[in-house]
Each structure stands twice: as C-alpha cells, then as structure tokens.
Amino acid sequence: MIGGGLVLAAGTGPGFLFPDDNAYTTAALIGIGAMAITTLTSLALARRRS
C-alpha cells in the first residue's frame, strides 16, 4: 500500500530507524478507510449486476 508507506516514511524522524507510534496508527486508519471504500464499491457493483 503506497499511502501507508508514505505515512510511515513521513512519521520517521531524522536520525531514527523506525516511525513513531502515531504514524503506524495513521497508516492503519488509512488502510481501513481504503478497505471500506473498496468493500462498499464492490457490494454496490454486485447489486447492480444482479
């Protein structure tokens, strides 16, 4: 997931090897939002075809 990687990269401070905890939380929330949109879109398209 590109968006999550960008959030994690932005959440890594200078001189640190890993992102802070808030960056992981934000990346997870972005992933949840993307999955929700994908699920709703696929359900709407499946109903349309039937």
C-alpha positions as CSV (number, residue, x, y, z in Angstrom):
1,M,0.0,0.0,0.0
2,I,1.7,3.2,-1.2
3,G,-0.3,5.6,1.1
4,G,0.7,3.6,4.2
5,G,4.3,3.6,3.2
6,L,4.3,7.4,2.7
7,V,2.7,7.9,6.1
8,L,5.3,5.7,7.7
9,A,8.1,7.5,5.9
10,A,6.8,10.8,6.9
11,G,6.5,9.6,10.5
12,T,10.1,8.6,10.7
13,G,12.1,11.4,12.3
14,P,15.6,12.5,11.4
15,G,18.1,10.1,12.8
16,F,15.5,7.4,13.7
17,L,15.3,4.0,12.1
18,F,11.6,3.4,12.7
19,P,8.4,5.6,12.6
20,D,6.7,6.7,15.8
21,D,3.5,5.0,17.0
22,N,1.2,7.7,15.6
23,A,2.5,7.0,12.1
24,Y,1.5,3.3,12.5
25,T,-1.9,4.3,13.7
26,T,-2.5,6.7,10.9
27,A,-1.3,4.2,8.3
28,A,-3.7,1.6,9.7
29,L,-6.6,4.1,9.6
30,I,-5.9,4.9,6.0
31,G,-5.8,1.2,5.2
32,I,-9.2,0.7,7.0
33,G,-10.7,3.5,5.0
34,A,-9.4,2.2,1.7
35,M,-10.8,-1.3,2.5
36,A,-14.1,0.2,3.5
37,I,-14.4,2.1,0.2
38,T,-13.4,-1.0,-1.8
39,T,-16.0,-3.2,0.1
40,L,-18.8,-0.7,-0.4
41,T,-17.9,-0.2,-4.1
42,S,-17.8,-4.0,-4.8
43,L,-21.1,-4.5,-3.0
44,A,-22.8,-1.7,-5.0
45,L,-21.5,-3.1,-8.3
46,A,-22.6,-6.7,-7.3
47,R,-26.1,-5.5,-6.6
48,R,-26.1,-3.6,-9.9
49,R,-25.3,-6.7,-11.9
50,S,-27.9,-8.9,-10.2
